[in-house]
Structures are given as structure tokens and as C-alpha cells.
Amino acid sequence: MKKQIEETLHCLIGHPFWGVGRIANLLTFQFGPHQVRTNRRGKPYEVGTYVLHVQCVWHLADAQRILAASGDLSYRLSKIDEEMSNADGGIYAWSKTESSLLDERLFHFFHQHENMPFPVQAVRADEYGGLIIALSENHRLAVFPDTSLAEECWRFFQLGTDLPHLVVTGQGLEDQGA
């Protein structure tokens, strides 16, 4: 599994990590060239050519500290700051009615680095489906499957291709032939 994850995600190397979205506890991390899509309401939005959907424990860190993590979703904000209220959801999209500490941290991180995204430098996996995506400037995105069930922990796919999704569960890789 380690080898297959590293080989599949090797295509990320050199591409920028530039955005994220959230629907409930599903995070959608965006990498690579931007693609414009249209939502059900006819409004355009941008996604990455390479997408990582995460529904397990994860964190985004620099060399000194964790900048944002899945556990931050449990902490609600008493109010959304003005900058977040006026955001159009470009590089970080979430339901503003359900804002959390996670939303605040990711919103500010991606807006601070909007004009200088972090290129992927390396991808490392472990035999349990854990993943570390090393980014420039000592940043990293780490993903840790946190269940022993055959439930989806994370998936990786490339938009606009017929390539199968790489799906990691608590029991290993999901069989794409089923």
C-alpha cells in the first residue's frame, strides 16, 4: 500500500498546494493547476486538477507548530470576523453558518499565502495509509487514518481523467474493481 500511495501521489511534486474546501467534516485539499467549475446555482468556482478528500485525522504544520488540524472543527467561533464574512469562498470555501476554529485558521492561512502557494516537494506514505505531503518552506500536510473499519479515510483523484480514485480505508486500499 505504501508504494502504491507514493507512486500515485508522485504527480503532485512541483505542483502548488493552494486551496481547500469543507462540507461538514470532509476537507477537499486543492493542488496543481486551477480548473473552473460551475455549481448547481450557476456560480463558477475553482478547484485543483489534483484533489485530496480527507475524512480522517489530519494537520497542516510548519517547522514550529500545527497551524490547523481536524480537531479544530470541534471548536465553534462566537462570531466570524469581518474579513471572513466578506469572503467569496475562492481559496477556502465552507458553510459560514457552521463556522469553527478550523474555518478561521484555514481561511487566514490560505488568504495570507494566496499569492505564494506552497509547491509539493515530496510525498511519503506508511503501510497503514498515513500520508505526509512535504511542502516548501518546511510546511507539511499530514493525514492519519483513524479507524479500523473499511470506511473511507481519504481519497485522491485527478480531475478530467478516467484514472481511478485512490481510496484509503481503515482496512487498506479500497478495491476499485468492485
SETORKOL-242357 format. One record per residue (C-alpha): residue in three letters; x, y, z; residue number from 1. Coordinates in pm, whole numbers, plus 50000, padded with zeros to 5 digits. Layout:
# residues N
<rec vexgu="ALA" px="X" py="Y" pz="Z" kolkol="NUM"/>
...
END
This chain:
# residues 178
<rec vexgu="MET" px="50000" py="50000" pz="50000" kolkol="1"/>
<rec vexgu="LYS" px="50283" py="50241" pz="50087" kolkol="2"/>
<rec vexgu="LYS" px="50440" py="50201" pz="49743" kolkol="3"/>
<rec vexgu="GLN" px="50108" py="50242" pz="49558" kolkol="4"/>
<rec vexgu="ILE" px="50020" py="50561" pz="49751" kolkol="5"/>
<rec vexgu="GLU" px="50363" py="50715" pz="49689" kolkol="6"/>
<rec vexgu="GLU" px="50358" py="50623" pz="49318" kolkol="7"/>
<rec vexgu="THR" px="50004" py="50758" pz="49268" kolkol="8"/>
<rec vexgu="LEU" px="50064" py="51087" pz="49451" kolkol="9"/>
<rec vexgu="HIS" px="50410" py="51141" pz="49298" kolkol="10"/>
<rec vexgu="CYS" px="50235" py="51351" pz="49029" kolkol="11"/>
<rec vexgu="LEU" px="50187" py="51623" pz="49296" kolkol="12"/>
<rec vexgu="ILE" px="50558" py="51701" pz="49318" kolkol="13"/>
<rec vexgu="GLY" px="50626" py="52052" pz="49191" kolkol="14"/>
<rec vexgu="HIS" px="50258" py="52148" pz="49186" kolkol="15"/>
<rec vexgu="PRO" px="50124" py="52414" pz="49425" kolkol="16"/>
<rec vexgu="PHE" px="49904" py="52342" pz="49728" kolkol="17"/>
<rec vexgu="TRP" px="49671" py="52640" pz="49702" kolkol="18"/>
<rec vexgu="GLY" px="49322" py="52584" pz="49842" kolkol="19"/>
<rec vexgu="VAL" px="49075" py="52388" pz="50049" kolkol="20"/>
<rec vexgu="GLY" px="48702" py="52349" pz="50090" kolkol="21"/>
<rec vexgu="ARG" px="48487" py="52193" pz="50360" kolkol="22"/>
<rec vexgu="ILE" px="48149" py="52021" pz="50360" kolkol="23"/>
<rec vexgu="ALA" px="48069" py="51904" pz="50716" kolkol="24"/>
<rec vexgu="ASN" px="48382" py="51706" pz="50815" kolkol="25"/>
<rec vexgu="LEU" px="48501" py="51639" pz="50457" kolkol="26"/>
<rec vexgu="LEU" px="48800" py="51854" pz="50360" kolkol="27"/>
<rec vexgu="THR" px="48890" py="51895" pz="49993" kolkol="28"/>
<rec vexgu="PHE" px="49253" py="51999" pz="49950" kolkol="29"/>
<rec vexgu="GLN" px="49342" py="52151" pz="49611" kolkol="30"/>
<rec vexgu="PHE" px="49670" py="52102" pz="49424" kolkol="31"/>
<rec vexgu="GLY" px="49803" py="52188" pz="49080" kolkol="32"/>
<rec vexgu="PRO" px="49656" py="52399" pz="48802" kolkol="33"/>
<rec vexgu="HIS" px="49324" py="52569" pz="48871" kolkol="34"/>
<rec vexgu="GLN" px="49011" py="52446" pz="48692" kolkol="35"/>
<rec vexgu="VAL" px="48688" py="52644" pz="48680" kolkol="36"/>
<rec vexgu="ARG" px="48366" py="52453" pz="48750" kolkol="37"/>
<rec vexgu="THR" px="48007" py="52571" pz="48789" kolkol="38"/>
<rec vexgu="ASN" px="47796" py="52486" pz="49094" kolkol="39"/>
<rec vexgu="ARG" px="47425" py="52396" pz="49094" kolkol="40"/>
<rec vexgu="ARG" px="47336" py="52764" pz="49122" kolkol="41"/>
<rec vexgu="GLY" px="47538" py="52852" pz="48812" kolkol="42"/>
<rec vexgu="LYS" px="47817" py="53023" pz="49007" kolkol="43"/>
<rec vexgu="PRO" px="48174" py="52948" pz="48895" kolkol="44"/>
<rec vexgu="TYR" px="48431" py="52821" pz="49143" kolkol="45"/>
<rec vexgu="GLU" px="48789" py="52696" pz="49121" kolkol="46"/>
<rec vexgu="VAL" px="48924" py="52354" pz="49205" kolkol="47"/>
<rec vexgu="GLY" px="49264" py="52198" pz="49166" kolkol="48"/>
<rec vexgu="THR" px="49350" py="51949" pz="48895" kolkol="49"/>
<rec vexgu="TYR" px="49457" py="51717" pz="49178" kolkol="50"/>
<rec vexgu="VAL" px="49221" py="51676" pz="49473" kolkol="51"/>
<rec vexgu="LEU" px="49265" py="51511" pz="49812" kolkol="52"/>
<rec vexgu="HIS" px="48941" py="51442" pz="50004" kolkol="53"/>
<rec vexgu="VAL" px="49006" py="51379" pz="50373" kolkol="54"/>
<rec vexgu="GLN" px="48762" py="51243" pz="50632" kolkol="55"/>
<rec vexgu="CYS" px="49007" py="51134" pz="50899" kolkol="56"/>
<rec vexgu="VAL" px="49257" py="51296" pz="51132" kolkol="57"/>
<rec vexgu="TRP" px="49496" py="51542" pz="50966" kolkol="58"/>
<rec vexgu="HIS" px="49703" py="51851" pz="51035" kolkol="59"/>
<rec vexgu="LEU" px="49878" py="52130" pz="50849" kolkol="60"/>
<rec vexgu="ALA" px="50201" py="52239" pz="51015" kolkol="61"/>
<rec vexgu="ASP" px="50512" py="52447" pz="50967" kolkol="62"/>
<rec vexgu="ALA" px="50851" py="52373" pz="51127" kolkol="63"/>
<rec vexgu="GLN" px="50744" py="52507" pz="51469" kolkol="64"/>
<rec vexgu="ARG" px="50375" py="52426" pz="51520" kolkol="65"/>
<rec vexgu="ILE" px="50045" py="52288" pz="51397" kolkol="66"/>
<rec vexgu="LEU" px="49868" py="52564" pz="51202" kolkol="67"/>
<rec vexgu="ALA" px="49531" py="52391" pz="51157" kolkol="68"/>
<rec vexgu="ALA" px="49403" py="52042" pz="51233" kolkol="69"/>
<rec vexgu="SER" px="49093" py="51827" pz="51209" kolkol="70"/>
<rec vexgu="GLY" px="49028" py="51866" pz="51584" kolkol="71"/>
<rec vexgu="ASP" px="48979" py="52242" pz="51534" kolkol="72"/>
<rec vexgu="LEU" px="48639" py="52161" pz="51380" kolkol="73"/>
<rec vexgu="SER" px="48506" py="52091" pz="51732" kolkol="74"/>
<rec vexgu="TYR" px="48560" py="52449" pz="51846" kolkol="75"/>
<rec vexgu="ARG" px="48289" py="52695" pz="51739" kolkol="76"/>
<rec vexgu="LEU" px="48351" py="53064" pz="51684" kolkol="77"/>
<rec vexgu="SER" px="48138" py="53312" pz="51875" kolkol="78"/>
<rec vexgu="LYS" px="48142" py="53538" pz="51569" kolkol="79"/>
<rec vexgu="ILE" px="48300" py="53547" pz="51226" kolkol="80"/>
<rec vexgu="ASP" px="48545" py="53831" pz="51174" kolkol="81"/>
<rec vexgu="GLU" px="48466" py="54085" pz="50905" kolkol="82"/>
<rec vexgu="GLU" px="48726" py="53956" pz="50661" kolkol="83"/>
<rec vexgu="MET" px="48575" py="53605" pz="50679" kolkol="84"/>
<rec vexgu="SER" px="48220" py="53742" pz="50647" kolkol="85"/>
<rec vexgu="ASN" px="48303" py="53917" pz="50321" kolkol="86"/>
<rec vexgu="ALA" px="48497" py="53629" pz="50166" kolkol="87"/>
<rec vexgu="ASP" px="48374" py="53491" pz="49837" kolkol="88"/>
<rec vexgu="GLY" px="48494" py="53137" pz="49911" kolkol="89"/>
<rec vexgu="GLY" px="48763" py="53137" pz="49642" kolkol="90"/>
<rec vexgu="ILE" px="49058" py="52961" pz="49805" kolkol="91"/>
<rec vexgu="TYR" px="48867" py="52841" pz="50111" kolkol="92"/>
<rec vexgu="ALA" px="48501" py="52752" pz="50085" kolkol="93"/>
<rec vexgu="TRP" px="48282" py="52646" pz="50376" kolkol="94"/>
<rec vexgu="SER" px="47932" py="52694" pz="50512" kolkol="95"/>
<rec vexgu="LYS" px="47954" py="53023" pz="50701" kolkol="96"/>
<rec vexgu="THR" px="47658" py="52926" pz="50923" kolkol="97"/>
<rec vexgu="GLU" px="47870" py="52645" pz="51070" kolkol="98"/>
<rec vexgu="SER" px="48199" py="52828" pz="51120" kolkol="99"/>
<rec vexgu="SER" px="48456" py="52679" pz="51352" kolkol="100"/>
<rec vexgu="LEU" px="48810" py="52742" pz="51466" kolkol="101"/>
<rec vexgu="LEU" px="48915" py="52521" pz="51175" kolkol="102"/>
<rec vexgu="ASP" px="48747" py="52755" pz="50926" kolkol="103"/>
<rec vexgu="GLU" px="48912" py="53058" pz="51081" kolkol="104"/>
<rec vexgu="ARG" px="49259" py="52900" pz="51078" kolkol="105"/>
<rec vexgu="LEU" px="49235" py="52770" pz="50722" kolkol="106"/>
<rec vexgu="PHE" px="49075" py="53088" pz="50590" kolkol="107"/>
<rec vexgu="HIS" px="49355" py="53305" pz="50730" kolkol="108"/>
<rec vexgu="PHE" px="49630" py="53061" pz="50624" kolkol="109"/>
<rec vexgu="PHE" px="49517" py="53045" pz="50262" kolkol="110"/>
<rec vexgu="HIS" px="49445" py="53417" pz="50236" kolkol="111"/>
<rec vexgu="GLN" px="49786" py="53500" pz="50382" kolkol="112"/>
<rec vexgu="HIS" px="49952" py="53277" pz="50121" kolkol="113"/>
<rec vexgu="GLU" px="49712" py="53338" pz="49831" kolkol="114"/>
<rec vexgu="ASN" px="49980" py="53484" pz="49603" kolkol="115"/>
<rec vexgu="MET" px="50253" py="53242" pz="49708" kolkol="116"/>
<rec vexgu="PRO" px="50117" py="52887" pz="49730" kolkol="117"/>
<rec vexgu="PHE" px="50341" py="52610" pz="49856" kolkol="118"/>
<rec vexgu="PRO" px="50478" py="52366" pz="49594" kolkol="119"/>
<rec vexgu="VAL" px="50481" py="51999" pz="49688" kolkol="120"/>
<rec vexgu="GLN" px="50835" py="51877" pz="49747" kolkol="121"/>
<rec vexgu="ALA" px="50782" py="51514" pz="49848" kolkol="122"/>
<rec vexgu="VAL" px="50516" py="51257" pz="49927" kolkol="123"/>
<rec vexgu="ARG" px="50567" py="50989" pz="50190" kolkol="124"/>
<rec vexgu="ALA" px="50324" py="50718" pz="50297" kolkol="125"/>
<rec vexgu="ASP" px="50324" py="50441" pz="50552" kolkol="126"/>
<rec vexgu="GLU" px="50191" py="50086" pz="50546" kolkol="127"/>
<rec vexgu="TYR" px="49867" py="50191" pz="50722" kolkol="128"/>
<rec vexgu="GLY" px="49759" py="50458" pz="50472" kolkol="129"/>
<rec vexgu="GLY" px="49917" py="50751" pz="50654" kolkol="130"/>
<rec vexgu="LEU" px="50039" py="51027" pz="50430" kolkol="131"/>
<rec vexgu="ILE" px="50276" py="51322" pz="50463" kolkol="132"/>
<rec vexgu="ILE" px="50289" py="51577" pz="50183" kolkol="133"/>
<rec vexgu="ALA" px="50602" py="51787" pz="50230" kolkol="134"/>
<rec vexgu="LEU" px="50559" py="52143" pz="50106" kolkol="135"/>
<rec vexgu="SER" px="50804" py="52428" pz="50056" kolkol="136"/>
<rec vexgu="GLU" px="50918" py="52643" pz="50350" kolkol="137"/>
<rec vexgu="ASN" px="50904" py="52346" pz="50592" kolkol="138"/>
<rec vexgu="HIS" px="50525" py="52314" pz="50573" kolkol="139"/>
<rec vexgu="ARG" px="50357" py="51977" pz="50563" kolkol="140"/>
<rec vexgu="LEU" px="50012" py="51825" pz="50537" kolkol="141"/>
<rec vexgu="ALA" px="49983" py="51500" pz="50733" kolkol="142"/>
<rec vexgu="VAL" px="49689" py="51259" pz="50711" kolkol="143"/>
<rec vexgu="PHE" px="49632" py="50969" pz="50953" kolkol="144"/>
<rec vexgu="PRO" px="49361" py="50704" pz="50901" kolkol="145"/>
<rec vexgu="ASP" px="49188" py="50675" pz="51237" kolkol="146"/>
<rec vexgu="THR" px="48954" py="50378" pz="51208" kolkol="147"/>
<rec vexgu="SER" px="48997" py="50000" pz="51183" kolkol="148"/>
<rec vexgu="LEU" px="48680" py="49974" pz="50972" kolkol="149"/>
<rec vexgu="ALA" px="48653" py="49955" pz="50594" kolkol="150"/>
<rec vexgu="GLU" px="48529" py="50316" pz="50598" kolkol="151"/>
<rec vexgu="GLU" px="48685" py="50575" pz="50368" kolkol="152"/>
<rec vexgu="CYS" px="48955" py="50781" pz="50536" kolkol="153"/>
<rec vexgu="TRP" px="49085" py="50968" pz="50234" kolkol="154"/>
<rec vexgu="ARG" px="49083" py="50964" pz="49856" kolkol="155"/>
<rec vexgu="PHE" px="49298" py="51115" pz="49586" kolkol="156"/>
<rec vexgu="PHE" px="49198" py="51177" pz="49226" kolkol="157"/>
<rec vexgu="GLN" px="49280" py="51381" pz="48919" kolkol="158"/>
<rec vexgu="LEU" px="49001" py="51585" pz="48760" kolkol="159"/>
<rec vexgu="GLY" px="48932" py="51545" pz="48391" kolkol="160"/>
<rec vexgu="THR" px="49072" py="51192" pz="48362" kolkol="161"/>
<rec vexgu="ASP" px="48933" py="50841" pz="48371" kolkol="162"/>
<rec vexgu="LEU" px="49200" py="50736" pz="48618" kolkol="163"/>
<rec vexgu="PRO" px="49055" py="50551" pz="48917" kolkol="164"/>
<rec vexgu="HIS" px="49042" py="50724" pz="49255" kolkol="165"/>
<rec vexgu="LEU" px="49291" py="50602" pz="49513" kolkol="166"/>
<rec vexgu="VAL" px="49076" py="50535" pz="49820" kolkol="167"/>
<rec vexgu="VAL" px="49229" py="50454" pz="50160" kolkol="168"/>
<rec vexgu="THR" px="49012" py="50295" pz="50430" kolkol="169"/>
<rec vexgu="GLY" px="49092" py="50167" pz="50777" kolkol="170"/>
<rec vexgu="GLN" px="49136" py="49824" pz="50618" kolkol="171"/>
<rec vexgu="GLY" px="49371" py="49935" pz="50342" kolkol="172"/>
<rec vexgu="LEU" px="49312" py="50032" pz="49982" kolkol="173"/>
<rec vexgu="GLU" px="48957" py="50009" pz="49853" kolkol="174"/>
<rec vexgu="ASP" px="48919" py="49769" pz="49561" kolkol="175"/>
<rec vexgu="GLN" px="48831" py="49991" pz="49263" kolkol="176"/>
<rec vexgu="GLY" px="48707" py="49690" pz="49065" kolkol="177"/>
<rec vexgu="ALA" px="48413" py="49623" pz="49298" kolkol="178"/>
END
